[in-house]
Amino acid sequence: GAVVSQHPSRVICKSGTSVKIECRSLDFQATTMFWYRQFPKQSLMLMATSNEGSKATYEQGVEKDKFLINHASLTLSTLTVTSAHPEDSSFYICSASQGTYNEQFFGPGTRLTVL
Amino acid sequence: KQEVTQIPAALSVPEGENLVLNCSFTDSAIYNLQWFRQDPGKGLTSLLLIQSSQREQTSGRLNASLDKSSGRSTLYIAASQPGDSATYLCAVRSGGSYIPTFGRGTSLIVHP
């Protein structure tokens, strides 16, 4: 199957700093990338959908000024958590697909801990 | 709004047992249903994808069935092994929506 990578796999930062997470599709061109958040023992919740070259579409309740998403190329999307606070600590997972309705391939996730 | 429920939430079995994980969904107008495996602190690994027109899919010791009319899917794992220990997630994509709805998962432990 298609391979999606995320970097970093784990990050610890101080409250108030910004953190950037990268999501890359390694062997296919991803026209659409998705960002999810997962709290312990909870299901994945979609945060936003991004299409290459367009502004991201955010789900209800997700602050677009806090979670900045950039999808500048067909193989890379980034999620920047601005002015991170302890409540932003979570597991962030991206997925990529070759079309909004096509199968999504998931990355390995990034564990963010904000002190 | 689609809701996905997985039962049981946790399961512990001895090695070698055959077991069934359940997934139910409220809106039967689905596009597809997918089963994933998630190891602790890791991302999702796709196990089986069942399109709405299909009744089941098989891969090795895994068999997933789909009954749209009753809003149910089951994941059958034959001859379980300790390496099968993980959380199993069910995700349903409703017709006309590209956004999958995930269940909370079943945490499986297979002990030697």
Interface residues (C-beta under 8 A of the other chain):
Chain A: G1 V4 Q6 T32 K41 Q42 S43 L44 L46 T49 F91 I93 S95 T100 Y101 E103 Q104 F105 F106 G107 P108 G109 R111
Chain B: V4 Y31 Q34 F36 G41 K42 G43 L44 T45 S46 L49 L89 A91 Y98 I99 P100 F102 G103 R104 G105
